[in-house]
């Protein structure tokens, strides 16, 4: 019995074939990284030489990439960026709530829920088809013109417009994730005595979210970019601050500064999305050890 216990507790050792494959993959990975680094540097140098030798490069550099103008525009653009971040924060919360409700309503199958399903379907079809810019105009200028609501800042209407648009996209992503859960999971949960609401909350929704997390993260990155569109309503965000600076200095560098700041706030989520997608793919494709 003691011998059996000792054998059972011995860790599994990799075979010689597995070790050779691991060493080969490591060499291939190092070689690929080196080739990618060299090719990237060569490509960047070639592009730089080609751009700086164009006839109009001096004028473009002065108009779009002037360090002095960038430094002078940075404080006002940063202040406007804070408005974008605030709008993004509240819009993300609103999208999460509205999209979840829409996704749940569209998964209801009883005939009594048909009116709600029809409204949810019409909503998603409408706002997935309308451009965000048009929705911003309709909400930001149309609703205040009714004279029903009190005067509120433009960024509030911009937040509402973003919620209306992106909740339609996110709702369809959530619904796809929920419907990707095998029906046996629902049947098993109901057989254990869970109600429909408990089944959605404890069984279906967690599994569905896990399946569509990369798509949801990409939608969030897209919304980070479209937050800059609230400038069309007059909100002094990063884009509007850059536009004011350009009107004062007749130099377009402030637009480049605003664009780089948007990339800066989006980059962490982009990298996180890529990491999570690669991690999920690796887990799905993981095989046995040879």
C-alpha positions as CSV (number, residue, x, y, z in Angstrom):
1,X,0.0,0.0,0.0
2,X,2.9,2.3,0.8
3,X,4.4,1.6,-2.5
4,X,1.2,2.3,-4.3
5,X,0.8,5.7,-2.5
6,X,4.4,6.6,-3.5
7,X,3.7,5.8,-7.1
8,X,0.5,7.8,-7.1
9,X,2.1,10.9,-5.7
10,X,5.0,10.9,-8.2
11,X,4.6,13.8,-10.6
12,X,4.1,13.0,-14.2
13,X,7.4,13.4,-16.1
14,X,7.4,14.7,-19.7
15,X,8.6,12.3,-22.3
16,X,11.7,12.9,-24.4
17,X,9.5,13.7,-27.4
18,X,7.6,16.4,-25.5
19,X,10.8,17.9,-24.2
20,X,12.3,18.1,-27.8
21,X,9.1,19.7,-29.0
22,X,9.1,22.3,-26.2
23,X,12.8,23.2,-27.0
24,X,11.9,23.4,-30.7
25,X,9.0,25.7,-30.1
26,X,11.1,27.9,-27.9
27,X,13.8,28.2,-30.6
28,X,11.2,29.0,-33.2
29,X,9.6,31.6,-31.0
30,X,12.9,33.4,-30.4
31,X,13.7,33.3,-34.1
32,X,10.2,34.7,-35.0
33,X,10.6,37.5,-32.5
34,X,14.0,38.5,-33.9
35,X,12.8,38.4,-37.5
36,X,9.7,40.5,-36.5
37,X,11.9,43.1,-34.7
38,X,14.3,43.4,-37.6
39,X,11.6,43.6,-40.3
40,X,9.7,46.2,-38.2
41,X,12.8,48.4,-37.8
42,X,13.6,48.1,-41.5
43,X,10.0,48.9,-42.6
44,X,9.8,51.9,-40.2
45,X,13.1,53.3,-41.6
46,X,12.0,52.9,-45.2
47,X,8.7,54.6,-44.5
48,X,10.3,57.5,-42.6
49,X,12.8,58.1,-45.4
50,X,10.0,58.0,-48.0
51,X,7.9,60.5,-46.1
52,X,10.6,63.0,-45.2
53,X,11.7,63.2,-48.8
54,X,8.3,64.1,-50.1
55,X,8.0,67.7,-51.5
56,X,5.5,68.8,-49.0
57,X,6.9,67.2,-45.8
58,X,8.3,70.5,-44.4
59,X,4.8,72.1,-44.6
60,X,3.0,69.1,-43.2
61,X,5.5,68.9,-40.3
62,X,5.0,72.6,-39.5
63,X,1.2,72.3,-39.7
64,X,0.6,69.0,-38.0
65,X,3.6,68.0,-36.0
66,X,4.9,71.2,-34.5
67,X,6.3,70.4,-30.9
68,X,5.7,74.0,-29.7
69,X,2.1,74.0,-30.8
70,X,1.6,70.6,-29.3
71,X,2.9,71.7,-25.9
72,X,0.7,74.8,-25.9
73,X,-2.4,72.9,-26.9
74,X,-1.9,70.0,-24.4
75,X,-3.4,71.6,-21.3
76,X,-6.7,72.6,-22.9
77,X,-7.0,69.3,-24.8
78,X,-6.3,67.3,-21.6
79,X,-9.0,69.3,-19.8
80,X,-11.4,68.4,-22.6
81,X,-10.4,64.8,-22.4
82,X,-11.6,64.6,-18.9
83,X,-15.1,65.4,-20.2
84,X,-14.7,62.5,-22.6
85,X,-13.7,60.2,-19.8
86,X,-16.7,61.2,-17.7
87,X,-19.1,60.6,-20.6
88,X,-17.5,57.2,-21.3
89,X,-17.9,56.2,-17.6
90,X,-21.6,56.9,-17.5
91,X,-22.2,55.7,-21.0
92,X,-20.6,52.3,-20.2
93,X,-22.9,51.9,-17.1
94,X,-26.0,52.8,-19.1
95,X,-25.1,50.5,-22.0
96,X,-24.5,47.6,-19.6
97,X,-27.9,48.0,-18.0
98,X,-30.0,48.7,-21.2
99,X,-28.2,46.0,-23.2
100,X,-28.7,43.4,-20.6
101,X,-32.4,44.1,-20.4
102,X,-32.7,44.0,-24.2
103,X,-30.8,40.7,-24.4
104,X,-32.9,39.1,-21.7
105,X,-36.1,40.3,-23.3
106,X,-35.1,38.9,-26.7
107,X,-34.5,35.5,-25.2
108,X,-38.0,35.2,-23.7
109,X,-39.9,32.6,-25.7
110,X,-43.4,32.6,-24.2
111,X,-46.0,34.0,-26.5
112,X,-47.1,36.5,-23.8
113,X,-43.8,38.3,-24.1
114,X,-44.2,38.9,-27.8
115,X,-44.9,42.6,-27.6
116,X,-41.7,43.2,-25.5
117,X,-39.7,41.0,-27.9
118,X,-41.0,43.0,-30.8
119,X,-40.1,46.3,-29.2
120,X,-36.6,45.1,-28.3
121,X,-36.1,43.7,-31.8
122,X,-37.3,47.0,-33.4
123,X,-35.0,48.9,-31.1
124,X,-31.9,46.9,-31.9
125,X,-32.6,47.0,-35.7
126,X,-33.2,50.8,-35.6
127,X,-30.2,51.9,-33.6
128,X,-27.8,49.4,-35.3
129,X,-28.8,50.9,-38.6
130,X,-28.6,54.6,-37.6
131,X,-25.1,56.2,-37.7
132,X,-24.0,57.5,-34.3
133,X,-23.6,61.0,-35.6
134,X,-27.2,61.2,-36.7
135,X,-28.4,59.9,-33.4
136,X,-26.3,62.6,-31.7
137,X,-28.0,65.3,-33.8
138,X,-31.5,63.9,-33.1
139,X,-31.0,63.5,-29.4
140,X,-28.8,66.5,-28.8
141,X,-30.8,69.0,-30.8
142,X,-34.2,67.4,-31.3
143,X,-35.1,66.5,-27.7
144,X,-34.1,69.9,-26.2
145,X,-36.2,71.7,-28.9
146,X,-39.3,70.0,-27.5
147,X,-39.1,72.3,-24.5
148,X,-40.2,69.5,-22.2
149,X,-36.9,68.8,-20.3
150,X,-34.9,71.4,-18.4
151,X,-31.7,72.8,-19.9
152,X,-28.9,70.3,-19.4
153,X,-25.2,70.2,-20.6
154,X,-24.5,68.9,-24.1
155,X,-22.5,66.0,-22.7
156,X,-25.6,64.6,-21.0
157,X,-27.4,64.4,-24.4
158,X,-24.3,62.9,-25.9
159,X,-24.2,60.3,-23.2
160,X,-27.8,59.4,-23.9
161,X,-27.2,59.1,-27.6
162,X,-24.2,56.8,-27.1
163,X,-26.2,54.6,-24.7
164,X,-29.0,54.3,-27.3
165,X,-26.6,53.3,-30.1
166,X,-24.2,51.0,-28.3
167,X,-26.8,49.2,-26.2
168,X,-28.2,47.9,-29.4
169,X,-24.9,46.5,-30.5
170,X,-24.0,45.1,-27.0
171,X,-27.5,43.6,-26.6
172,X,-27.0,41.5,-29.7
173,X,-23.5,40.3,-28.5
174,X,-25.0,39.3,-25.2
175,X,-27.9,37.5,-26.8
176,X,-25.5,35.6,-29.0
177,X,-23.5,34.5,-26.0
178,X,-26.6,33.5,-24.1
179,X,-28.0,31.5,-27.0
180,X,-24.6,29.8,-27.4
181,X,-25.0,28.1,-24.0
182,X,-26.2,24.5,-24.6
183,X,-29.9,24.0,-23.8
184,X,-29.0,21.1,-21.5
185,X,-27.6,23.7,-19.1
186,X,-31.0,25.3,-18.8
187,X,-32.8,22.0,-18.5
188,X,-30.4,20.9,-15.8
189,X,-30.8,24.1,-13.8
190,X,-34.6,23.9,-14.0
191,X,-34.6,20.3,-13.0
192,X,-32.7,21.3,-9.8
193,X,-35.5,23.6,-8.9
194,X,-34.1,26.9,-10.1
195,X,-36.5,29.5,-11.4
196,X,-36.2,31.1,-14.9
197,X,-34.6,34.2,-13.4
198,X,-32.2,32.1,-11.3
199,X,-31.2,30.0,-14.3
200,X,-30.4,33.1,-16.3
201,X,-28.5,34.8,-13.4
202,X,-26.5,31.7,-12.1
203,X,-26.1,29.5,-15.2
204,X,-26.8,31.0,-18.6
205,X,-25.5,34.6,-18.1
206,X,-22.1,33.7,-16.6
207,X,-21.4,31.2,-19.4
208,X,-22.6,33.5,-22.1
209,X,-20.5,36.4,-20.9
210,X,-17.4,34.2,-20.9
211,X,-18.0,33.3,-24.5
212,X,-18.5,36.9,-25.8
213,X,-16.1,38.8,-23.6
214,X,-13.6,39.6,-26.4
215,X,-16.5,41.0,-28.5
216,X,-17.7,43.1,-25.6
217,X,-14.3,44.5,-25.0
218,X,-14.0,45.5,-28.6
219,X,-17.3,47.3,-28.4
220,X,-16.0,49.2,-25.4
221,X,-12.9,50.2,-27.4
222,X,-15.1,51.4,-30.2
223,X,-17.2,53.5,-27.8
224,X,-14.0,55.0,-26.3
225,X,-13.3,56.4,-29.8
226,X,-16.9,57.5,-30.6
227,X,-17.1,59.5,-27.4
228,X,-15.2,62.2,-29.3
229,X,-18.3,62.7,-31.5
230,X,-20.0,64.6,-28.6
231,X,-18.1,67.6,-29.8
232,X,-20.7,68.1,-32.6
233,X,-23.2,69.1,-29.8
234,X,-21.0,71.8,-28.5
235,X,-19.5,70.0,-25.6
236,X,-16.0,71.2,-24.9
237,X,-14.3,67.8,-25.0
238,X,-10.8,67.0,-26.3
239,X,-11.9,67.3,-30.0
240,X,-13.7,70.6,-29.4
241,X,-10.7,72.0,-27.4
242,X,-8.4,71.0,-30.3
243,X,-10.8,72.7,-32.8
244,X,-10.7,75.9,-30.7
245,X,-7.0,75.8,-30.6
246,X,-6.7,75.3,-34.3
247,X,-9.1,78.3,-34.9
248,X,-6.8,80.5,-32.8
249,X,-3.4,79.3,-34.1
250,X,-4.2,78.2,-37.6
251,X,-2.1,75.1,-36.8
252,X,-3.5,71.5,-36.9
253,X,-1.2,70.0,-34.3
254,X,-3.9,70.2,-31.7
255,X,-5.9,67.6,-33.6
256,X,-2.9,65.2,-33.6
257,X,-2.5,65.8,-29.8
258,X,-6.2,64.9,-29.3
259,X,-5.9,61.8,-31.5
260,X,-2.8,60.6,-29.6
261,X,-4.6,61.1,-26.3
262,X,-7.6,59.0,-27.5
263,X,-5.1,56.3,-28.6
264,X,-3.4,56.5,-25.2
265,X,-6.6,55.9,-23.2
266,X,-7.7,53.1,-25.6
267,X,-4.4,51.3,-25.8
268,X,-4.7,49.5,-22.4
269,X,-8.1,48.0,-23.3
270,X,-6.9,47.1,-26.7
271,X,-3.9,45.2,-25.3
272,X,-6.1,43.6,-22.6
273,X,-8.5,42.4,-25.3
274,X,-5.8,40.9,-27.4
275,X,-4.4,39.1,-24.3
276,X,-7.7,37.8,-23.2
277,X,-8.5,36.6,-26.7
278,X,-5.2,34.8,-27.0
279,X,-5.7,33.3,-23.6
280,X,-9.2,32.0,-24.4
281,X,-7.9,30.6,-27.7
282,X,-5.1,28.8,-26.0
283,X,-7.4,27.3,-23.4
284,X,-9.8,26.0,-26.1
285,X,-7.0,24.5,-28.3
286,X,-5.0,23.0,-25.4
287,X,-4.3,19.4,-26.0
288,X,-2.8,16.5,-24.1
289,X,0.9,16.1,-23.3
290,X,2.7,13.7,-25.5
